[in-house]
Amino acid sequence: MPLVSDKDIVRMREQLFFEGEATGRKLSRFWLLLTLSAVIAAAGVVGDSTATVIGAMIVAPLMTPILGILLAVVLADRDNLLRSLGLVAAGAAAVVAIAYIVGMIIQEPILAATNSQVSARVTPRLIDLLAALATGAVGSVALAREDISDTLPGVAIAISLVPPLAVVGLTLESNAPDQAFGALLLFVTNVSAILASGLVVMGVYRVSQRETVTATGAKKRLHRGRATALIALALLVIAVPLTYTSVRVADVRTTEATVTRVATRWAAAADWEVEQVISRHDGVEVRVAGAPPEPRAEDLRRELDGAGLAGETIRVQLVPATNIDLSPSG
């Protein structure tokens, strides 16, 4: 099995820990990049720009203290664990606050119904946990092996840290706490997955067999087993709401597909066309357009009941279209 060297441990500590003579420089870099990435992420979400949001992912420095938590747990380094935990918590709060302020400046609601960047981050599912576990493993391997560390920018793009926090701030300012909770759950999911898969990778590389010593030479120990168990427990707890969300999203998509199929057939019989089928908190909304006469809504209700949707509330929006031919003048 692969085994990291003392040189690798020193390199990883220098990369991840905020200790020693370079602490001030590392902290100033962290807060500068975090502030800029928060502004970029908030602007990208407001502008519904995927490219801008990806830019924020690359700039964001939150991965450093998160991996610092991982390394501190593996090396049983209590001081650096507390320091890294504090940076992650303070950094996350700062991003939320910056995004909230951006939302106040924009003065228009930033919600999932009208913004694809928000809607993509407020309903995390088990598939997001799986992706985060795999991405966290890649990041940990890149940390342990210097020869593949050039994959870290790709890890930064694959794992979503700052954008969900920006969505938390923006949706809180837009008075949508349920969407803010969903985005926060995605962030916590990603962090927990990074730590969990990282522990496995660090175990494979037997990093814990190396002695951890602080910059001053004094050993600072923590109970590695308890910390590991806490991370595993957090992952299990997070899996519960993710499972619920996954099932709910699957049900919603199944309902939308059935409504679309039935409504399309019903509208076509009257030479009308289904323009949109979308789920709302109080039911499913169907938007249908066409020329008079209007199709009978009662017929649609009967067909939906026959398709097994008797318990679903369906709101039909009929949009009459009138065609007027304008003859050439003169």
Solvent accessible surface area in square Angstrom, and as a share of the most:
residue,aa,sasa,rsa
1,M,162,0.72
2,P,61,0.39
3,L,86,0.43
4,V,4,0.02
5,S,48,0.31
6,D,89,0.46
7,K,158,0.67
8,D,32,0.17
9,I,10,0.05
10,V,81,0.46
11,R,33,0.12
12,M,0,0.00
13,R,23,0.09
14,E,112,0.50
15,Q,78,0.35
16,L,8,0.04
17,F,1,0.00
18,F,11,0.04
19,E,36,0.16
20,G,43,0.42
21,E,186,0.83
22,A,31,0.24
23,T,36,0.21
24,G,51,0.49
25,R,159,0.58
26,K,41,0.17
27,L,57,0.28
28,S,69,0.45
29,R,136,0.49
30,F,4,0.01
31,W,87,0.30
32,L,110,0.55
33,L,41,0.21
34,L,1,0.01
35,T,62,0.36
36,L,86,0.43
37,S,0,0.00
38,A,0,0.00
39,V,70,0.40
40,I,57,0.29
41,A,0,0.00
42,A,0,0.00
43,A,53,0.41
44,G,0,0.00
45,V,0,0.00
46,V,33,0.19
47,G,53,0.51
48,D,58,0.30
49,S,37,0.24
50,T,81,0.47
51,A,80,0.62
52,T,49,0.29
53,V,1,0.00
54,I,59,0.30
55,G,26,0.25
56,A,0,0.00
57,M,19,0.09
58,I,91,0.46
59,V,47,0.27
60,A,16,0.12
61,P,10,0.06
62,L,0,0.00
63,M,24,0.11
64,T,34,0.20
65,P,0,0.00
66,I,0,0.00
67,L,6,0.03
68,G,0,0.00
69,I,8,0.04
70,L,0,0.00
71,L,0,0.00
72,A,0,0.00
73,V,3,0.02
74,V,7,0.04
75,L,0,0.00
76,A,2,0.02
77,D,1,0.01
78,R,110,0.40
79,D,42,0.22
80,N,2,0.01
81,L,25,0.12
82,L,109,0.54
83,R,95,0.35
84,S,2,0.01
85,L,81,0.40
86,G,41,0.39
87,L,14,0.07
88,V,14,0.08
89,A,64,0.50
90,A,46,0.36
91,G,0,0.00
92,A,14,0.11
93,A,62,0.48
94,A,29,0.22
95,V,0,0.00
96,V,30,0.17
97,A,51,0.40
98,I,37,0.19
99,A,0,0.00
100,Y,88,0.33
101,I,96,0.49
102,V,25,0.14
103,G,1,0.01
104,M,105,0.47
105,I,127,0.64
106,I,64,0.32
107,Q,157,0.70
108,E,97,0.43
109,P,90,0.57
110,I,7,0.04
111,L,48,0.24
112,A,24,0.19
113,A,69,0.53
114,T,116,0.67
115,N,10,0.05
116,S,65,0.42
117,Q,13,0.06
118,V,0,0.00
119,S,47,0.31
120,A,77,0.60
121,R,24,0.09
122,V,17,0.10
123,T,49,0.28
124,P,4,0.03
125,R,68,0.25
126,L,72,0.36
127,I,96,0.49
128,D,43,0.22
129,L,17,0.09
130,L,110,0.55
131,A,57,0.44
132,A,2,0.02
133,L,48,0.24
134,A,60,0.47
135,T,16,0.09
136,G,0,0.00
137,A,30,0.23
138,V,73,0.42
139,G,0,0.00
140,S,0,0.00
141,V,40,0.23
142,A,0,0.00
143,L,3,0.02
144,A,4,0.03
145,R,102,0.37
146,E,103,0.46
147,D,100,0.52
148,I,54,0.27
149,S,36,0.23
150,D,117,0.61
151,T,56,0.32
152,L,51,0.25
153,P,74,0.47
154,G,42,0.40
155,V,5,0.03
156,A,20,0.16
157,I,67,0.34
158,A,68,0.53
159,I,5,0.02
160,S,18,0.12
161,L,10,0.05
162,V,1,0.00
163,P,0,0.00
164,P,0,0.00
165,L,1,0.00
166,A,0,0.00
167,V,0,0.00
168,V,8,0.05
169,G,0,0.00
170,L,0,0.00
171,T,0,0.00
172,L,78,0.39
173,E,49,0.22
174,S,19,0.12
175,N,133,0.68
176,A,10,0.08
177,P,84,0.53
178,D,105,0.54
179,Q,38,0.17
180,A,4,0.03
181,F,127,0.53
182,G,6,0.06
183,A,0,0.00
184,L,74,0.37
185,L,20,0.10
186,L,13,0.06
187,F,13,0.05
188,V,59,0.34
189,T,0,0.00
190,N,6,0.03
191,V,18,0.11
192,S,8,0.05
193,A,0,0.00
194,I,0,0.00
195,L,17,0.08
196,A,15,0.12
197,S,13,0.08
198,G,0,0.00
199,L,30,0.15
200,V,103,0.59
201,V,14,0.08
202,M,1,0.00
203,G,43,0.42
204,V,58,0.33
205,Y,25,0.10
206,R,78,0.29
207,V,0,0.00
208,S,43,0.28
209,Q,119,0.53
210,R,66,0.24
211,E,99,0.44
212,T,2,0.01
213,V,61,0.35
214,T,20,0.11
215,A,71,0.55
216,T,125,0.73
217,G,45,0.44
218,A,50,0.39
219,K,121,0.51
220,K,65,0.28
221,R,109,0.40
222,L,32,0.16
223,H,105,0.47
224,R,77,0.28
225,G,43,0.41
226,R,174,0.63
227,A,17,0.13
228,T,51,0.30
229,A,60,0.47
230,L,120,0.60
231,I,17,0.08
232,A,50,0.39
233,L,102,0.51
234,A,39,0.30
235,L,33,0.16
236,L,123,0.61
237,V,89,0.51
238,I,13,0.06
239,A,25,0.20
240,V,105,0.60
241,P,41,0.26
242,L,0,0.00
243,T,58,0.34
244,Y,142,0.54
245,T,11,0.07
246,S,26,0.17
247,V,85,0.49
248,R,102,0.37
249,V,21,0.12
250,A,53,0.41
251,D,83,0.43
252,V,51,0.29
253,R,144,0.52
254,T,89,0.52
255,T,21,0.12
256,E,45,0.20
257,A,64,0.50
258,T,22,0.13
259,V,0,0.00
260,T,55,0.32
261,R,130,0.48
262,V,0,0.00
263,A,0,0.00
264,T,67,0.39
265,R,127,0.46
266,W,11,0.04
267,A,1,0.00
268,A,61,0.47
269,A,95,0.74
270,A,37,0.29
271,D,127,0.66
272,W,12,0.04
273,E,124,0.56
274,V,30,0.17
275,E,95,0.42
276,Q,84,0.37
277,V,28,0.16
278,I,46,0.24
279,S,36,0.23
280,R,89,0.33
281,H,187,0.83
282,D,64,0.33
283,G,14,0.13
284,V,5,0.03
285,E,32,0.14
286,V,0,0.00
287,R,82,0.30
288,V,0,0.00
289,A,17,0.13
290,G,11,0.11
291,A,50,0.39
292,P,82,0.52
293,P,116,0.73
294,E,92,0.41
295,P,13,0.08
296,R,144,0.53
297,A,49,0.38
298,E,102,0.46
299,D,33,0.17
300,L,2,0.01
301,R,81,0.30
302,R,149,0.54
303,E,58,0.26
304,L,1,0.01
305,D,62,0.32
306,G,73,0.70
307,A,40,0.31
308,G,63,0.60
309,L,20,0.10
310,A,72,0.56
311,G,82,0.78
312,E,59,0.27
313,T,81,0.47
314,I,29,0.15
315,R,106,0.39
316,V,44,0.25
317,Q,77,0.34
318,L,50,0.25
319,V,42,0.24
320,P,71,0.45
321,A,44,0.34
322,T,105,0.61
323,N,134,0.69
324,I,134,0.68
325,D,139,0.72
326,L,160,0.80
327,S,98,0.63
328,P,133,0.84
329,S,114,0.74
330,G,130,1.25
